[in-house]
């Protein structure tokens, strides 16, 4: 039996940075998409790292830079060996936590940088009285936060209209899912219109700085050398 863990953990599935945000290719080139993904991932991990009611953070990724940053922020990393999409990555993370006795999980994508510490704390508080808590995406019918306790209470169903499918899964299981509509956590950055959103009270320092640079082009910001190296 592997070492045990306790409490509710965050699972953060992160694609390889050089494969991220292809739906933004109508406005951003590959380097820009990589830079944006890198800014968002760091903002999300920075926020999660200060949520005191979390038992821990598990990052599922095959990206070496994202994994290195996650470990520096105190997270555990798990290789996304199959690279078969969000559902497979989240299932792998949940299996890892189940094997170690975690009480539950809050699934947080790496592209909701505007989510604030208080919003994650609110989700965790509601999870104390509801086995499933959902934060829907403000725009496209997606699920921006999925919280489950106990693990395996419902099957994960990311993809098109995932919010409705997660709700249906909870109903079929006889579980009362609690829905939280949150300003910061409800906004991801996935299509071109999202580049002009400045939502919520979460810090999102790197993401906001990057978005301002795109709106008013300036010399490259510190830290973009990482993405330049990826494409060399």
Protein Blocks (a to p, Z undefined) as FASTA:
>chain_A
ZZddedjddddddddfklgoklmmmmpcfklmmmmmmmmmmmmmmmmmmmmkbgbdcddd
fbfklmmmmmmnopacdddfkonojklmmmmmmmmmmmnopabdcdddfklmkbcfklmm
mmmmmmmmocbdcdddfklopafbdcdddehkaccdedehklmmmmmmmmmnopacdddd
dfklmpccfbfklmmgcedjbfklmmmmmmmmmmmgcdddehilmmmmmmZZ
